[in-house]
Amino acid sequence: MPFRFKSRYLPVLLLGAFALAQGQSRFDSGNATGLPVYPRAKVREGGERGTVSLAAKGTARRLAATKYVSQDAPEKVLQFYRARLKALGSPVECAGGKNTQVDVQLTDASLDKAAECNADDFAVGGMELKVVTDGEQRIVVLTPVAHGTEIALVSVRP
């Protein structure tokens, strides 16, 4: 039986990594998203935004998220993730994020219509890349920071 959230809005603000599996709720120190970590990127501690929030009525069988920072320019990091996500399927790219609270906001609409862009669902000033394979969404949000790029990696299986 999948894990059911009892409240309509359950924020999951993350500073390290988080994994939520069927019948399980625990913090995980590794990258459980299944997405590659950008070379030489370091785990992002703290920050102004959380990594992910789940604001959906439905269920999530699996949710994993982690955040990194790289000294490389956003365009270079974007090229890396474009190539890696193409190996998983046809990625959707969205620009002009508007969310000031979290890097990735998962709503009923974003879970049901993964191929659509909604600027309110990802970090302000960020670029979102996402691919859906076998019902699982893999999401990368890249946000320019003072000396490089912040990288949020999220995977969710509703």
Phi and psi in radians as a Rosetta constraint file:
Dihedral C 1 N 2 CA 2 C 2 CIRCULARHARMONIC -1.238 0.35
Dihedral N 2 CA 2 C 2 N 3 CIRCULARHARMONIC 2.731 0.35
Dihedral C 2 N 3 CA 3 C 3 CIRCULARHARMONIC -1.222 0.35
Dihedral N 3 CA 3 C 3 N 4 CIRCULARHARMONIC 2.292 0.35
Dihedral C 3 N 4 CA 4 C 4 CIRCULARHARMONIC -1.960 0.35
Dihedral N 4 CA 4 C 4 N 5 CIRCULARHARMONIC 2.298 0.35
Dihedral C 4 N 5 CA 5 C 5 CIRCULARHARMONIC -1.500 0.35
Dihedral N 5 CA 5 C 5 N 6 CIRCULARHARMONIC 2.321 0.35
Dihedral C 5 N 6 CA 6 C 6 CIRCULARHARMONIC -1.499 0.35
Dihedral N 6 CA 6 C 6 N 7 CIRCULARHARMONIC -0.440 0.35
Dihedral C 6 N 7 CA 7 C 7 CIRCULARHARMONIC -1.724 0.35
Dihedral N 7 CA 7 C 7 N 8 CIRCULARHARMONIC 2.711 0.35
Dihedral C 7 N 8 CA 8 C 8 CIRCULARHARMONIC -1.166 0.35
Dihedral N 8 CA 8 C 8 N 9 CIRCULARHARMONIC -0.575 0.35
Dihedral C 8 N 9 CA 9 C 9 CIRCULARHARMONIC -2.225 0.35
Dihedral N 9 CA 9 C 9 N 10 CIRCULARHARMONIC 2.014 0.35
Dihedral C 9 N 10 CA 10 C 10 CIRCULARHARMONIC -2.159 0.35
Dihedral N 10 CA 10 C 10 N 11 CIRCULARHARMONIC 1.729 0.35
Dihedral C 10 N 11 CA 11 C 11 CIRCULARHARMONIC -1.303 0.35
Dihedral N 11 CA 11 C 11 N 12 CIRCULARHARMONIC 2.399 0.35
Dihedral C 11 N 12 CA 12 C 12 CIRCULARHARMONIC -2.139 0.35
Dihedral N 12 CA 12 C 12 N 13 CIRCULARHARMONIC 1.572 0.35
Dihedral C 12 N 13 CA 13 C 13 CIRCULARHARMONIC -1.611 0.35
Dihedral N 13 CA 13 C 13 N 14 CIRCULARHARMONIC 2.162 0.35
Dihedral C 13 N 14 CA 14 C 14 CIRCULARHARMONIC -2.101 0.35
Dihedral N 14 CA 14 C 14 N 15 CIRCULARHARMONIC 2.452 0.35
Dihedral C 14 N 15 CA 15 C 15 CIRCULARHARMONIC -1.948 0.35
Dihedral N 15 CA 15 C 15 N 16 CIRCULARHARMONIC -0.459 0.35
Dihedral C 15 N 16 CA 16 C 16 CIRCULARHARMONIC -2.040 0.35
Dihedral N 16 CA 16 C 16 N 17 CIRCULARHARMONIC -2.000 0.35
Dihedral C 16 N 17 CA 17 C 17 CIRCULARHARMONIC -2.235 0.35
Dihedral N 17 CA 17 C 17 N 18 CIRCULARHARMONIC 2.689 0.35
Dihedral C 17 N 18 CA 18 C 18 CIRCULARHARMONIC -2.459 0.35
Dihedral N 18 CA 18 C 18 N 19 CIRCULARHARMONIC 2.380 0.35
Dihedral C 18 N 19 CA 19 C 19 CIRCULARHARMONIC -2.289 0.35
Dihedral N 19 CA 19 C 19 N 20 CIRCULARHARMONIC 2.307 0.35
Dihedral C 19 N 20 CA 20 C 20 CIRCULARHARMONIC -2.269 0.35
Dihedral N 20 CA 20 C 20 N 21 CIRCULARHARMONIC 2.001 0.35
Dihedral C 20 N 21 CA 21 C 21 CIRCULARHARMONIC -2.037 0.35
Dihedral N 21 CA 21 C 21 N 22 CIRCULARHARMONIC 3.003 0.35
Dihedral C 21 N 22 CA 22 C 22 CIRCULARHARMONIC -0.921 0.35
Dihedral N 22 CA 22 C 22 N 23 CIRCULARHARMONIC 2.095 0.35
Dihedral C 22 N 23 CA 23 C 23 CIRCULARHARMONIC 1.217 0.35
Dihedral N 23 CA 23 C 23 N 24 CIRCULARHARMONIC 0.290 0.35
Dihedral C 23 N 24 CA 24 C 24 CIRCULARHARMONIC -2.403 0.35
Dihedral N 24 CA 24 C 24 N 25 CIRCULARHARMONIC 2.445 0.35
Dihedral C 24 N 25 CA 25 C 25 CIRCULARHARMONIC -2.444 0.35
Dihedral N 25 CA 25 C 25 N 26 CIRCULARHARMONIC 1.885 0.35
Dihedral C 25 N 26 CA 26 C 26 CIRCULARHARMONIC -2.737 0.35
Dihedral N 26 CA 26 C 26 N 27 CIRCULARHARMONIC 2.746 0.35
Dihedral C 26 N 27 CA 27 C 27 CIRCULARHARMONIC -1.534 0.35
Dihedral N 27 CA 27 C 27 N 28 CIRCULARHARMONIC 2.521 0.35
Dihedral C 27 N 28 CA 28 C 28 CIRCULARHARMONIC -2.239 0.35
Dihedral N 28 CA 28 C 28 N 29 CIRCULARHARMONIC 2.218 0.35
Dihedral C 28 N 29 CA 29 C 29 CIRCULARHARMONIC -1.406 0.35
Dihedral N 29 CA 29 C 29 N 30 CIRCULARHARMONIC -0.131 0.35
Dihedral C 29 N 30 CA 30 C 30 CIRCULARHARMONIC -1.734 0.35
Dihedral N 30 CA 30 C 30 N 31 CIRCULARHARMONIC 3.110 0.35
Dihedral C 30 N 31 CA 31 C 31 CIRCULARHARMONIC -1.573 0.35
Dihedral N 31 CA 31 C 31 N 32 CIRCULARHARMONIC 1.723 0.35
Dihedral C 31 N 32 CA 32 C 32 CIRCULARHARMONIC -1.622 0.35
Dihedral N 32 CA 32 C 32 N 33 CIRCULARHARMONIC 0.189 0.35
Dihedral C 32 N 33 CA 33 C 33 CIRCULARHARMONIC -1.389 0.35
Dihedral N 33 CA 33 C 33 N 34 CIRCULARHARMONIC -0.341 0.35
Dihedral C 33 N 34 CA 34 C 34 CIRCULARHARMONIC 1.408 0.35
Dihedral N 34 CA 34 C 34 N 35 CIRCULARHARMONIC 0.053 0.35
Dihedral C 34 N 35 CA 35 C 35 CIRCULARHARMONIC -1.748 0.35
Dihedral N 35 CA 35 C 35 N 36 CIRCULARHARMONIC 2.560 0.35
Dihedral C 35 N 36 CA 36 C 36 CIRCULARHARMONIC -1.237 0.35
Dihedral N 36 CA 36 C 36 N 37 CIRCULARHARMONIC 2.576 0.35
Dihedral C 36 N 37 CA 37 C 37 CIRCULARHARMONIC -1.549 0.35
Dihedral N 37 CA 37 C 37 N 38 CIRCULARHARMONIC 2.324 0.35
Dihedral C 37 N 38 CA 38 C 38 CIRCULARHARMONIC -1.036 0.35
Dihedral N 38 CA 38 C 38 N 39 CIRCULARHARMONIC 2.388 0.35
Dihedral C 38 N 39 CA 39 C 39 CIRCULARHARMONIC -0.932 0.35
Dihedral N 39 CA 39 C 39 N 40 CIRCULARHARMONIC 2.309 0.35
Dihedral C 39 N 40 CA 40 C 40 CIRCULARHARMONIC 1.151 0.35
Dihedral N 40 CA 40 C 40 N 41 CIRCULARHARMONIC 0.185 0.35
Dihedral C 40 N 41 CA 41 C 41 CIRCULARHARMONIC -1.288 0.35
Dihedral N 41 CA 41 C 41 N 42 CIRCULARHARMONIC 2.579 0.35
Dihedral C 41 N 42 CA 42 C 42 CIRCULARHARMONIC -2.005 0.35
Dihedral N 42 CA 42 C 42 N 43 CIRCULARHARMONIC 2.564 0.35
Dihedral C 42 N 43 CA 43 C 43 CIRCULARHARMONIC -0.998 0.35
Dihedral N 43 CA 43 C 43 N 44 CIRCULARHARMONIC 2.332 0.35
Dihedral C 43 N 44 CA 44 C 44 CIRCULARHARMONIC -1.521 0.35
Dihedral N 44 CA 44 C 44 N 45 CIRCULARHARMONIC 2.070 0.35
Dihedral C 44 N 45 CA 45 C 45 CIRCULARHARMONIC -1.725 0.35
Dihedral N 45 CA 45 C 45 N 46 CIRCULARHARMONIC 2.299 0.35
Dihedral C 45 N 46 CA 46 C 46 CIRCULARHARMONIC 1.291 0.35
Dihedral N 46 CA 46 C 46 N 47 CIRCULARHARMONIC -2.554 0.35
Dihedral C 46 N 47 CA 47 C 47 CIRCULARHARMONIC 1.962 0.35
Dihedral N 47 CA 47 C 47 N 48 CIRCULARHARMONIC 2.973 0.35
Dihedral C 47 N 48 CA 48 C 48 CIRCULARHARMONIC -1.473 0.35
Dihedral N 48 CA 48 C 48 N 49 CIRCULARHARMONIC -0.431 0.35
Dihedral C 48 N 49 CA 49 C 49 CIRCULARHARMONIC -2.093 0.35
Dihedral N 49 CA 49 C 49 N 50 CIRCULARHARMONIC 2.702 0.35
Dihedral C 49 N 50 CA 50 C 50 CIRCULARHARMONIC -1.345 0.35
Dihedral N 50 CA 50 C 50 N 51 CIRCULARHARMONIC 2.996 0.35
Dihedral C 50 N 51 CA 51 C 51 CIRCULARHARMONIC -1.486 0.35
Dihedral N 51 CA 51 C 51 N 52 CIRCULARHARMONIC -0.793 0.35
Dihedral C 51 N 52 CA 52 C 52 CIRCULARHARMONIC -2.600 0.35
Dihedral N 52 CA 52 C 52 N 53 CIRCULARHARMONIC 2.610 0.35
Dihedral C 52 N 53 CA 53 C 53 CIRCULARHARMONIC -2.348 0.35
Dihedral N 53 CA 53 C 53 N 54 CIRCULARHARMONIC 2.523 0.35
Dihedral C 53 N 54 CA 54 C 54 CIRCULARHARMONIC -1.925 0.35
Dihedral N 54 CA 54 C 54 N 55 CIRCULARHARMONIC 1.911 0.35
Dihedral C 54 N 55 CA 55 C 55 CIRCULARHARMONIC -2.102 0.35
Dihedral N 55 CA 55 C 55 N 56 CIRCULARHARMONIC 1.098 0.35
Dihedral C 55 N 56 CA 56 C 56 CIRCULARHARMONIC -2.337 0.35
Dihedral N 56 CA 56 C 56 N 57 CIRCULARHARMONIC 2.670 0.35
Dihedral C 56 N 57 CA 57 C 57 CIRCULARHARMONIC -1.422 0.35
Dihedral N 57 CA 57 C 57 N 58 CIRCULARHARMONIC -0.443 0.35
Dihedral C 57 N 58 CA 58 C 58 CIRCULARHARMONIC -1.318 0.35
Dihedral N 58 CA 58 C 58 N 59 CIRCULARHARMONIC -2.696 0.35
Dihedral C 58 N 59 CA 59 C 59 CIRCULARHARMONIC -2.020 0.35
Dihedral N 59 CA 59 C 59 N 60 CIRCULARHARMONIC 2.787 0.35
Dihedral C 59 N 60 CA 60 C 60 CIRCULARHARMONIC -2.305 0.35
Dihedral N 60 CA 60 C 60 N 61 CIRCULARHARMONIC 2.011 0.35
Dihedral C 60 N 61 CA 61 C 61 CIRCULARHARMONIC -1.335 0.35
Dihedral N 61 CA 61 C 61 N 62 CIRCULARHARMONIC -0.530 0.35
Dihedral C 61 N 62 CA 62 C 62 CIRCULARHARMONIC -2.633 0.35
Dihedral N 62 CA 62 C 62 N 63 CIRCULARHARMONIC 2.337 0.35
Dihedral C 62 N 63 CA 63 C 63 CIRCULARHARMONIC -2.482 0.35
Dihedral N 63 CA 63 C 63 N 64 CIRCULARHARMONIC 2.197 0.35
Dihedral C 63 N 64 CA 64 C 64 CIRCULARHARMONIC -2.410 0.35
Dihedral N 64 CA 64 C 64 N 65 CIRCULARHARMONIC 2.454 0.35
Dihedral C 64 N 65 CA 65 C 65 CIRCULARHARMONIC -2.661 0.35
Dihedral N 65 CA 65 C 65 N 66 CIRCULARHARMONIC 2.607 0.35
Dihedral C 65 N 66 CA 66 C 66 CIRCULARHARMONIC -2.733 0.35
Dihedral N 66 CA 66 C 66 N 67 CIRCULARHARMONIC 2.782 0.35
Dihedral C 66 N 67 CA 67 C 67 CIRCULARHARMONIC -2.284 0.35
Dihedral N 67 CA 67 C 67 N 68 CIRCULARHARMONIC 2.435 0.35
Dihedral C 67 N 68 CA 68 C 68 CIRCULARHARMONIC -2.271 0.35
Dihedral N 68 CA 68 C 68 N 69 CIRCULARHARMONIC 2.927 0.35
Dihedral C 68 N 69 CA 69 C 69 CIRCULARHARMONIC -2.375 0.35
Dihedral N 69 CA 69 C 69 N 70 CIRCULARHARMONIC 2.468 0.35
Dihedral C 69 N 70 CA 70 C 70 CIRCULARHARMONIC -2.230 0.35
Dihedral N 70 CA 70 C 70 N 71 CIRCULARHARMONIC 2.642 0.35
Dihedral C 70 N 71 CA 71 C 71 CIRCULARHARMONIC -1.440 0.35
Dihedral N 71 CA 71 C 71 N 72 CIRCULARHARMONIC -0.121 0.35
Dihedral C 71 N 72 CA 72 C 72 CIRCULARHARMONIC -1.359 0.35
Dihedral N 72 CA 72 C 72 N 73 CIRCULARHARMONIC 2.710 0.35
Dihedral C 72 N 73 CA 73 C 73 CIRCULARHARMONIC -1.160 0.35
Dihedral N 73 CA 73 C 73 N 74 CIRCULARHARMONIC 2.620 0.35
Dihedral C 73 N 74 CA 74 C 74 CIRCULARHARMONIC -0.938 0.35
Dihedral N 74 CA 74 C 74 N 75 CIRCULARHARMONIC -0.682 0.35
Dihedral C 74 N 75 CA 75 C 75 CIRCULARHARMONIC -1.103 0.35
Dihedral N 75 CA 75 C 75 N 76 CIRCULARHARMONIC -0.692 0.35
Dihedral C 75 N 76 CA 76 C 76 CIRCULARHARMONIC -1.154 0.35
Dihedral N 76 CA 76 C 76 N 77 CIRCULARHARMONIC -0.745 0.35
Dihedral C 76 N 77 CA 77 C 77 CIRCULARHARMONIC -1.164 0.35
Dihedral N 77 CA 77 C 77 N 78 CIRCULARHARMONIC -0.683 0.35
Dihedral C 77 N 78 CA 78 C 78 CIRCULARHARMONIC -1.047 0.35
Dihedral N 78 CA 78 C 78 N 79 CIRCULARHARMONIC -0.761 0.35
Dihedral C 78 N 79 CA 79 C 79 CIRCULARHARMONIC -1.058 0.35
Dihedral N 79 CA 79 C 79 N 80 CIRCULARHARMONIC -0.721 0.35
Dihedral C 79 N 80 CA 80 C 80 CIRCULARHARMONIC -1.032 0.35
Dihedral N 80 CA 80 C 80 N 81 CIRCULARHARMONIC -0.875 0.35
Dihedral C 80 N 81 CA 81 C 81 CIRCULARHARMONIC -1.284 0.35
Dihedral N 81 CA 81 C 81 N 82 CIRCULARHARMONIC -0.537 0.35
Dihedral C 81 N 82 CA 82 C 82 CIRCULARHARMONIC -1.013 0.35
Dihedral N 82 CA 82 C 82 N 83 CIRCULARHARMONIC -0.830 0.35
Dihedral C 82 N 83 CA 83 C 83 CIRCULARHARMONIC -1.130 0.35
Dihedral N 83 CA 83 C 83 N 84 CIRCULARHARMONIC -0.739 0.35
Dihedral C 83 N 84 CA 84 C 84 CIRCULARHARMONIC -1.221 0.35
Dihedral N 84 CA 84 C 84 N 85 CIRCULARHARMONIC -0.687 0.35
Dihedral C 84 N 85 CA 85 C 85 CIRCULARHARMONIC -1.261 0.35
Dihedral N 85 CA 85 C 85 N 86 CIRCULARHARMONIC -0.520 0.35
Dihedral C 85 N 86 CA 86 C 86 CIRCULARHARMONIC -1.045 0.35
Dihedral N 86 CA 86 C 86 N 87 CIRCULARHARMONIC -0.522 0.35
Dihedral C 86 N 87 CA 87 C 87 CIRCULARHARMONIC -1.191 0.35
Dihedral N 87 CA 87 C 87 N 88 CIRCULARHARMONIC -0.350 0.35
Dihedral C 87 N 88 CA 88 C 88 CIRCULARHARMONIC -1.672 0.35
Dihedral N 88 CA 88 C 88 N 89 CIRCULARHARMONIC -0.339 0.35
Dihedral C 88 N 89 CA 89 C 89 CIRCULARHARMONIC 2.784 0.35
Dihedral N 89 CA 89 C 89 N 90 CIRCULARHARMONIC -2.752 0.35
Dihedral C 89 N 90 CA 90 C 90 CIRCULARHARMONIC -1.713 0.35
Dihedral N 90 CA 90 C 90 N 91 CIRCULARHARMONIC 1.824 0.35
Dihedral C 90 N 91 CA 91 C 91 CIRCULARHARMONIC -1.273 0.35
Dihedral N 91 CA 91 C 91 N 92 CIRCULARHARMONIC 2.576 0.35
Dihedral C 91 N 92 CA 92 C 92 CIRCULARHARMONIC -1.739 0.35
Dihedral N 92 CA 92 C 92 N 93 CIRCULARHARMONIC 2.350 0.35
Dihedral C 92 N 93 CA 93 C 93 CIRCULARHARMONIC -2.003 0.35
Dihedral N 93 CA 93 C 93 N 94 CIRCULARHARMONIC 2.319 0.35
Dihedral C 93 N 94 CA 94 C 94 CIRCULARHARMONIC -2.276 0.35
Dihedral N 94 CA 94 C 94 N 95 CIRCULARHARMONIC 2.364 0.35
Dihedral C 94 N 95 CA 95 C 95 CIRCULARHARMONIC -2.060 0.35
Dihedral N 95 CA 95 C 95 N 96 CIRCULARHARMONIC 2.846 0.35
Dihedral C 95 N 96 CA 96 C 96 CIRCULARHARMONIC 1.366 0.35
Dihedral N 96 CA 96 C 96 N 97 CIRCULARHARMONIC 0.745 0.35
Dihedral C 96 N 97 CA 97 C 97 CIRCULARHARMONIC -0.990 0.35
Dihedral N 97 CA 97 C 97 N 98 CIRCULARHARMONIC 2.632 0.35
Dihedral C 97 N 98 CA 98 C 98 CIRCULARHARMONIC -2.189 0.35
Dihedral N 98 CA 98 C 98 N 99 CIRCULARHARMONIC -0.024 0.35
Dihedral C 98 N 99 CA 99 C 99 CIRCULARHARMONIC -1.407 0.35
Dihedral N 99 CA 99 C 99 N 100 CIRCULARHARMONIC 2.106 0.35
Dihedral C 99 N 100 CA 100 C 100 CIRCULARHARMONIC -1.620 0.35
Dihedral N 100 CA 100 C 100 N 101 CIRCULARHARMONIC -0.164 0.35
Dihedral C 100 N 101 CA 101 C 101 CIRCULARHARMONIC -1.658 0.35
Dihedral N 101 CA 101 C 101 N 102 CIRCULARHARMONIC -0.729 0.35
Dihedral C 101 N 102 CA 102 C 102 CIRCULARHARMONIC -2.447 0.35
Dihedral N 102 CA 102 C 102 N 103 CIRCULARHARMONIC 2.813 0.35
Dihedral C 102 N 103 CA 103 C 103 CIRCULARHARMONIC -1.278 0.35
Dihedral N 103 CA 103 C 103 N 104 CIRCULARHARMONIC -0.711 0.35
Dihedral C 103 N 104 CA 104 C 104 CIRCULARHARMONIC -2.342 0.35
Dihedral N 104 CA 104 C 104 N 105 CIRCULARHARMONIC 2.150 0.35
Dihedral C 104 N 105 CA 105 C 105 CIRCULARHARMONIC -1.921 0.35
Dihedral N 105 CA 105 C 105 N 106 CIRCULARHARMONIC 2.116 0.35
Dihedral C 105 N 106 CA 106 C 106 CIRCULARHARMONIC -1.732 0.35
Dihedral N 106 CA 106 C 106 N 107 CIRCULARHARMONIC 2.066 0.35
Dihedral C 106 N 107 CA 107 C 107 CIRCULARHARMONIC -2.074 0.35
Dihedral N 107 CA 107 C 107 N 108 CIRCULARHARMONIC 3.019 0.35
Dihedral C 107 N 108 CA 108 C 108 CIRCULARHARMONIC -0.990 0.35
Dihedral N 108 CA 108 C 108 N 109 CIRCULARHARMONIC -0.756 0.35
Dihedral C 108 N 109 CA 109 C 109 CIRCULARHARMONIC -1.124 0.35
Dihedral N 109 CA 109 C 109 N 110 CIRCULARHARMONIC -0.756 0.35
Dihedral C 109 N 110 CA 110 C 110 CIRCULARHARMONIC -1.219 0.35
Dihedral N 110 CA 110 C 110 N 111 CIRCULARHARMONIC -0.490 0.35
Dihedral C 110 N 111 CA 111 C 111 CIRCULARHARMONIC -1.348 0.35
Dihedral N 111 CA 111 C 111 N 112 CIRCULARHARMONIC -0.653 0.35
Dihedral C 111 N 112 CA 112 C 112 CIRCULARHARMONIC -1.383 0.35
Dihedral N 112 CA 112 C 112 N 113 CIRCULARHARMONIC -0.577 0.35
Dihedral C 112 N 113 CA 113 C 113 CIRCULARHARMONIC -2.159 0.35
Dihedral N 113 CA 113 C 113 N 114 CIRCULARHARMONIC 1.129 0.35
Dihedral C 113 N 114 CA 114 C 114 CIRCULARHARMONIC -1.087 0.35
Dihedral N 114 CA 114 C 114 N 115 CIRCULARHARMONIC -0.453 0.35
Dihedral C 114 N 115 CA 115 C 115 CIRCULARHARMONIC -1.411 0.35
Dihedral N 115 CA 115 C 115 N 116 CIRCULARHARMONIC -0.032 0.35
Dihedral C 115 N 116 CA 116 C 116 CIRCULARHARMONIC -1.770 0.35
Dihedral N 116 CA 116 C 116 N 117 CIRCULARHARMONIC 2.630 0.35
Dihedral C 116 N 117 CA 117 C 117 CIRCULARHARMONIC -1.678 0.35
Dihedral N 117 CA 117 C 117 N 118 CIRCULARHARMONIC 2.402 0.35
Dihedral C 117 N 118 CA 118 C 118 CIRCULARHARMONIC -2.442 0.35
Dihedral N 118 CA 118 C 118 N 119 CIRCULARHARMONIC 1.895 0.35
Dihedral C 118 N 119 CA 119 C 119 CIRCULARHARMONIC -1.036 0.35
Dihedral N 119 CA 119 C 119 N 120 CIRCULARHARMONIC -0.428 0.35
Dihedral C 119 N 120 CA 120 C 120 CIRCULARHARMONIC -1.280 0.35
Dihedral N 120 CA 120 C 120 N 121 CIRCULARHARMONIC -0.209 0.35
Dihedral C 120 N 121 CA 121 C 121 CIRCULARHARMONIC -1.646 0.35
Dihedral N 121 CA 121 C 121 N 122 CIRCULARHARMONIC 0.011 0.35
Dihedral C 121 N 122 CA 122 C 122 CIRCULARHARMONIC -2.536 0.35
Dihedral N 122 CA 122 C 122 N 123 CIRCULARHARMONIC 2.876 0.35
Dihedral C 122 N 123 CA 123 C 123 CIRCULARHARMONIC -0.924 0.35
Dihedral N 123 CA 123 C 123 N 124 CIRCULARHARMONIC 2.461 0.35
Dihedral C 123 N 124 CA 124 C 124 CIRCULARHARMONIC -0.986 0.35
Dihedral N 124 CA 124 C 124 N 125 CIRCULARHARMONIC 2.262 0.35
Dihedral C 124 N 125 CA 125 C 125 CIRCULARHARMONIC 1.327 0.35
Dihedral N 125 CA 125 C 125 N 126 CIRCULARHARMONIC 0.072 0.35
Dihedral C 125 N 126 CA 126 C 126 CIRCULARHARMONIC -1.633 0.35
Dihedral N 126 CA 126 C 126 N 127 CIRCULARHARMONIC 2.987 0.35
Dihedral C 126 N 127 CA 127 C 127 CIRCULARHARMONIC -2.081 0.35
Dihedral N 127 CA 127 C 127 N 128 CIRCULARHARMONIC 2.286 0.35
Dihedral C 127 N 128 CA 128 C 128 CIRCULARHARMONIC -1.953 0.35
Dihedral N 128 CA 128 C 128 N 129 CIRCULARHARMONIC 2.340 0.35
Dihedral C 128 N 129 CA 129 C 129 CIRCULARHARMONIC -2.125 0.35
Dihedral N 129 CA 129 C 129 N 130 CIRCULARHARMONIC 2.369 0.35
Dihedral C 129 N 130 CA 130 C 130 CIRCULARHARMONIC -2.582 0.35
Dihedral N 130 CA 130 C 130 N 131 CIRCULARHARMONIC 2.614 0.35
Dihedral C 130 N 131 CA 131 C 131 CIRCULARHARMONIC -2.457 0.35
Dihedral N 131 CA 131 C 131 N 132 CIRCULARHARMONIC 2.499 0.35
Dihedral C 131 N 132 CA 132 C 132 CIRCULARHARMONIC -2.015 0.35
Dihedral N 132 CA 132 C 132 N 133 CIRCULARHARMONIC 2.164 0.35
Dihedral C 132 N 133 CA 133 C 133 CIRCULARHARMONIC -2.367 0.35
Dihedral N 133 CA 133 C 133 N 134 CIRCULARHARMONIC 2.278 0.35
Dihedral C 133 N 134 CA 134 C 134 CIRCULARHARMONIC 0.902 0.35
Dihedral N 134 CA 134 C 134 N 135 CIRCULARHARMONIC 0.665 0.35
Dihedral C 134 N 135 CA 135 C 135 CIRCULARHARMONIC 1.441 0.35
Dihedral N 135 CA 135 C 135 N 136 CIRCULARHARMONIC -0.140 0.35
Dihedral C 135 N 136 CA 136 C 136 CIRCULARHARMONIC -1.718 0.35
Dihedral N 136 CA 136 C 136 N 137 CIRCULARHARMONIC 2.309 0.35
Dihedral C 136 N 137 CA 137 C 137 CIRCULARHARMONIC -1.638 0.35
Dihedral N 137 CA 137 C 137 N 138 CIRCULARHARMONIC 2.312 0.35
Dihedral C 137 N 138 CA 138 C 138 CIRCULARHARMONIC -2.035 0.35
Dihedral N 138 CA 138 C 138 N 139 CIRCULARHARMONIC 2.182 0.35
Dihedral C 138 N 139 CA 139 C 139 CIRCULARHARMONIC -2.206 0.35
Dihedral N 139 CA 139 C 139 N 140 CIRCULARHARMONIC 2.361 0.35
Dihedral C 139 N 140 CA 140 C 140 CIRCULARHARMONIC -2.172 0.35
Dihedral N 140 CA 140 C 140 N 141 CIRCULARHARMONIC 2.217 0.35
Dihedral C 140 N 141 CA 141 C 141 CIRCULARHARMONIC -2.096 0.35
Dihedral N 141 CA 141 C 141 N 142 CIRCULARHARMONIC 2.179 0.35
Dihedral C 141 N 142 CA 142 C 142 CIRCULARHARMONIC -1.936 0.35
Dihedral N 142 CA 142 C 142 N 143 CIRCULARHARMONIC 2.231 0.35
Dihedral C 142 N 143 CA 143 C 143 CIRCULARHARMONIC -2.245 0.35
Dihedral N 143 CA 143 C 143 N 144 CIRCULARHARMONIC 2.215 0.35
Dihedral C 143 N 144 CA 144 C 144 CIRCULARHARMONIC -1.117 0.35
Dihedral N 144 CA 144 C 144 N 145 CIRCULARHARMONIC 2.390 0.35
Dihedral C 144 N 145 CA 145 C 145 CIRCULARHARMONIC -2.216 0.35
Dihedral N 145 CA 145 C 145 N 146 CIRCULARHARMONIC 3.026 0.35
Dihedral C 145 N 146 CA 146 C 146 CIRCULARHARMONIC -0.818 0.35
Dihedral N 146 CA 146 C 146 N 147 CIRCULARHARMONIC -0.807 0.35
Dihedral C 146 N 147 CA 147 C 147 CIRCULARHARMONIC -2.216 0.35
Dihedral N 147 CA 147 C 147 N 148 CIRCULARHARMONIC 0.894 0.35
Dihedral C 147 N 148 CA 148 C 148 CIRCULARHARMONIC 2.481 0.35
Dihedral N 148 CA 148 C 148 N 149 CIRCULARHARMONIC -2.371 0.35
Dihedral C 148 N 149 CA 149 C 149 CIRCULARHARMONIC -2.441 0.35
Dihedral N 149 CA 149 C 149 N 150 CIRCULARHARMONIC 2.357 0.35
Dihedral C 149 N 150 CA 150 C 150 CIRCULARHARMONIC -1.631 0.35
Dihedral N 150 CA 150 C 150 N 151 CIRCULARHARMONIC 2.376 0.35
Dihedral C 150 N 151 CA 151 C 151 CIRCULARHARMONIC -2.165 0.35
Dihedral N 151 CA 151 C 151 N 152 CIRCULARHARMONIC 2.030 0.35
Dihedral C 151 N 152 CA 152 C 152 CIRCULARHARMONIC -1.846 0.35
Dihedral N 152 CA 152 C 152 N 153 CIRCULARHARMONIC 2.221 0.35
Dihedral C 152 N 153 CA 153 C 153 CIRCULARHARMONIC -2.006 0.35
Dihedral N 153 CA 153 C 153 N 154 CIRCULARHARMONIC 2.217 0.35
Dihedral C 153 N 154 CA 154 C 154 CIRCULARHARMONIC -2.416 0.35
Dihedral N 154 CA 154 C 154 N 155 CIRCULARHARMONIC 2.421 0.35
Dihedral C 154 N 155 CA 155 C 155 CIRCULARHARMONIC -2.314 0.35
Dihedral N 155 CA 155 C 155 N 156 CIRCULARHARMONIC 2.469 0.35
Dihedral C 155 N 156 CA 156 C 156 CIRCULARHARMONIC -2.491 0.35
Dihedral N 156 CA 156 C 156 N 157 CIRCULARHARMONIC 2.401 0.35
Dihedral C 156 N 157 CA 157 C 157 CIRCULARHARMONIC -2.131 0.35
Dihedral N 157 CA 157 C 157 N 158 CIRCULARHARMONIC 1.832 0.35
